[in-house]
Amino acid sequence: PFSEPPKKAAAARASQPASAVTDRRFGKLPRVYVDMKYVLVTGGVVSGLGKGVTASSIGVLLKACGLRVTSIKIDPYLNTDAGTMSPFEHGEVFVLDDGGEVDLDLGNYERFLDIKLTRDNNITTGKIYQAVINKERKGDYLGKTVQVVPHITDEIQDWIERVAMNPVDGTDKPADVCVIELGGTIGDIESMPFIEALGQFSYRVGPGNFCLVHVSLVPVLTVVGEQKTKPTQHSVRGLRGLGLMPDILACRSTQPLEENVKLKLSQFCQVPVSNIVNLHDVTNIWHIPLLLRDQRAHEAILKVLGLWCVGKVPQEPKLSEWTERASRFDKLKSPGQDCHGWKIYRHIGFLPVYFEGSSACVGCFGQETGSGLGSFM
């Protein structure tokens, strides 16, 4: 400010939130909510690794540490929502309280975290391009040539910041941490604008406010019988080539990872061994938060976010109720035996429908036993 006394101008800036600070020479600066922490979950090698369950489970851990958590799902397809998509094409549609027809992963977020999301928590390529084109038609860009960079990427970043601040837990307070799931697989053409935007976003929010969790596959060749790290190495290399550095590796496998495999991944992916967690196959998805807790994943995430040992959160997540929930599900010999959802699965033969049906069965079981699972599901 050149027209105000220095002391008065400094006092005025200090009284404004970070998102409102301006500079007379350059206009309004990018809105950055410095108090918000972001956890990005990406996937590599193949699709269907369970990024949605992983993102939900990370949210459970952080919430159990005393933090408020919200979630955003990014779908790179051109549809504006999932409402007109065939369940054979993309899976079941989840309907939110505001009527939004969204990806099924948002149903995971609501069930795992006990929150209420809106249609804006599901970002698609169609929504982003529609918003940018509407602004261009109104003249908001003042005659500029509208391009993917910076206009599309800026819209993505602004959308994330705006939605992350919306309260989702029934109070009027915003969340402390926003868990973002990027749909698809690293290297997909349709994901490129989002990857570029998220790379810029990590720089925009600054160190200590952004944590990247990369979910990858460690397969075992039947003939050799050895866990192979090369697919994950290539996936991380591709991610780094696109401007994103993984802070934590979440490795999917059929069996627990061997220690020498973790050491090899650490060496070739430049990720500390303590930040490599193994998500091996379990009896049901409710064990995943417990699996992450047992491997100290919450400690690794909180250290990256600058929240460890600063007195802001307890050091141990409280998951006793969650442990009981996973145990009760294991006692169901035939999930869906008396549930209509299971019959739908057998008739259609489509996995996401089975998943939703099995969740409904746990809800029924909880209501019948009075365990409180019914309200959770």
N, C-alpha and C positions, 0 to 999 in steps of 0.2 A: 504493500500500500504506500502510495507516494503522496496522497493528499491528506492523510491523517497523521497526527503526532505519533511517533514510534511506540511510546508506552501504551497509548490508548489502542492502537491497532493490535499490538501484541496481546493485550488483555481481551480484546474482542475475539481474536483467533483462539485463545485458550479456552474461552467459554463455549466454543462451538464444537460439536462432535466431529470426529475425523472425517466423516462422509460429507461435511458441509464446508470444509476449508477451501478457500478459493485463492487464486492469484490474479491480480489485476492485469498482468502481462499476458497470461495464457488462458484466462477463463477458468471454468470449474475443472478441478483436477478429478481423476477417476475416483469413484466412490470405493473406498476400501474400509471394511469393518474390521479393524485390527484386533478386536476382542474375539472374533469368531475363528475357530479352528476348523480345518477341513481335512477329511480323510478320503482320498480317492482310491477306489478299487477298480483295477483293470484286469483283463484276462488275456492269456496267450496260448499258443499252440493249437487248441481246438475250442469250439464253443461247448456249452453245456457242462462246464466244470463246477458250477455252483457259486458263481460270483454273487448272486442275490442272497443266498444263505450265508455266505461269508460276510458280506456287508452287513446283513442283519445281525449276525453273531458278534461282529465288532461293535455294533451299536449297543448290544446287550451288555457287553463287557464294560464299555465306557459309562453306560447308564448305571451299572452296578457299582461303579467307582464314584458315583455321586454327581455325574455330569448330566446336563440336559442334552438330548440328542435328537436331531432331525435327519431326514434322508431325502435324497434326490436321485431319481433314476433317469439316465440319459439313453434314449433309444435312437440310433442313427437313421432309422427308416424315414421315408418322406411322408408317411401318413401323419396327420395332425394328432391322431390318437389311435388306440387299438380297437375302437368300437366297431369299425367296418371290416376288420380282419378275421378271416376264417380261423377257428380254433385249430384246424389241421395245419395252418400256415405258421401260426405264432404262439399257439397255446391259449389258455383260457383268459378271458377278460375279467379284470377286477373292477368293481364299481365302487367309487368312493362316496362319502356322505354328500358331497356337493354335486353328485351326478356324473363326475368325470369317469370315463371309461379308459382304464389305463392298463399297463403291463401288470402281470401277476406278481412280479417282484414287490410292487407296492403293497400288496396284501401281506407278503412276508414281513415287510417293515412294520406295518400296523400291528400284526400279531405278535412279533417278537418284542417290539418296543412299547406297545400299548400307547400308540399315538394316533392322531387323526390328521391325515394328509389331504391335500387338495389336488386338483388336476394340474396345477402349476408345478407340483413336485415331480411330474413326469415331463421331461423335456424331449422333444423329437425334432428331427431336422425340419419337418413340415411346419412346426410351430415357429421355429427360429426364422426360417425364410419368409413365412407369412408376416411375422412382425416387422422384419426389415423392409419388405416390399410395401407394407402399409405406411411405414415411415417415409419411404421414398416417394410414394404417391402424394403424401401430405406436404412434401417439401422440407422435411426435417433435416435432410442432409445438405441443404442449401446449394444444390447444383453439383455436388461432388459426384465423381464416378463411384457408384456403389459396388464394392468388391467383397470377396470372401474375407480377405484381410485388408482393412481392419474391421469392416462393418459387421460381418457375420460373427467373427470371433469376439468382438466387443459385446454384441447382443447376447452371446452365450454367457460371457462373464457377468454382465449386468443381471441377467436372469438368475444365475446361481446366487449372486449376492443378495438380490431382492428376496428370493424365496427362502433362503437360509435364515433370514431374520423373522420369518413368520412363526408365531407360537404354535406348537402342535400338541402340547401336553395338557391342554385345558386351562392353562394359566395365561397371563398376559405378558409373560417373560419370554424372550427369544432363547433359542438353544445355545449351548456352549460349543457344541461340535456338530458339524454337518458331514454326514457320510454320503459320498457321491459314488454311484455305481455307473461306470461307462459300459454300456452294452456292446456286444460284438467282441471281436478279437483284434488284438493289435496287428496292424497291417491291412485291415479292411479299408477299401477306398472310401466308403461312405463315412467312416469315422474320422477321417483326416482333419476336417475343420474343428471337430471337438478336441482332438489331441493337440492341435496347434493352440486352440483357445486355452486349454488346461495348462499347457506349458507356459503361456503368457500369464495365466492366473497364478501359478505357483510363484512366479517372480513378483507379481502384483501384490500378493498378500504378504510376501516376505518370509524369510527363514523362521522356523519355529511355529508357523501357522499352517503348514501344509505337509501332509504325510501321504506317500504313495504306497499302497499295498498291491502287489502284482500276484495274481493267482495263475499258476502254471501247472503243467502236467509232468510228472515223472513216471513214464511208462516202464513196464517190464516186458521184454521180449520173451515169449513162451519158450523158445528153443534155448536161449542163453540163460534165462532166469536171473538176469541182473538188472538192477534199477539204472535207467539211462538218464543222464543229465543234459545231453546235447540239445533236446528240444527246448528245455528251459533256458539254456545258454543262448540259443538263437533268438528266443522270444525277448529276453532281456536286452540283447544286442540291438534288436529292432526297436525296442522301446527307447533305448538311449539315443539311437540314431534319429528319433523323432523329437528329441529334446526333453524327455522325461526320465528321471533317475529313480528307480525303485528304492524305497527305504526298507521295505519288508517284503520277503518272498513267502507266499503261502502255497506250498507244494501239495498238489493233489496226487494221491497214489492209492493203490489197493491195499498195501501193507505199510506199516510204519517205516519211515526213512531210516536207512542205516547211517551210522555216524560218519563214515568215510564219504558218503554221498553228500551230506551236509557240508563237509569240509571242502569238497570239490566245487559245489555250488557257490560257496562263499568266495573261493579263490577266483573263479572265472566270472562271477557276476558282481564282484566287489560289494558284497553285502555281508555284514558281520554274521557269524554263526548264530549269535543270540537273536538275530532278526530274521532267521529262517524258521518258519513254523510248518509243521506237517499236518495236512488235513486228509488223513487216510479214511478209508471207508468205515462207516459206523452203522449201527443197527437202525438209528433214526436221526433226523437232522437236529433234534433237540440236544444231542450230545456235542454239537460243534462248538457252542460257547464254552462248554466245559473243557473241550480239547484245547481251545485257544488259551483258556485260563491256566491250564496245567503246564503249558509251554511258555508262560509269562509273556504272551502277546500283548497284553494290556500295558505291561511295563515298557516294552519296546515302543509302542505307539505313543505313550505319554512322554517318553524321553524325547522323541522326535518333535512332539508338539510343545515341548518346554513346560510340561505340567507335572513332571516327576520330581518328588522331593522338594516341592515348593509350598507345601501346606494347603494346596487347593483341593486335592482329592485324597481319599483314603488309598493306602497302598494295595489293599486286597479287595477285589470285587466280592460282593456278597451274593452268592448264587445257590444258597441252600434250597430255596423254593424251586429254582430251575433244575437242580439235581433230582429232586423228587418228581418233577414233571417228566424228565427223561426216563426215570426208572418206571414210572407208571405206564408210560407208552410201551416200554419193553415187555410189560406183563400182558399186553394185548396179543394173544396168540394169533388171531386172524383179524387184523385191522380191516374194518369194513364188512365184517361178516353179516352184520344186521343193518348196514347202512346202504341207502340207495346210491350214494356216490360211488361205491365199489361196483355196483351193477352197471353204472354208466361207464366206468373204466373198462369193464369186461366187454361191453357192447361196442364201444368205440375203439378201445385198444390204444389210447393216447395217454402218455405219461403225465403231463400236467393236470389232466382231469383226475387221474388217480391221486396225485399229490393233494389236490384240493379236497377230494373225497376223504382221504386219510386224515386230513386236518379236521374235517367235520366230525369224523369218528372220535377223535380225541376230545372234541368239545362235548359230544354226547356222553362219552365215558366220564368226563369231569362232572357233568350235571347229575348223572346217575349216582356217582360215588360221593358227591358233595365236596369234591376236592378243590373247587374253584377254577378248574381248567376250562369249564364251559364259557365263563366270561372272558377268559384270556383268548380262546380260539375264536 
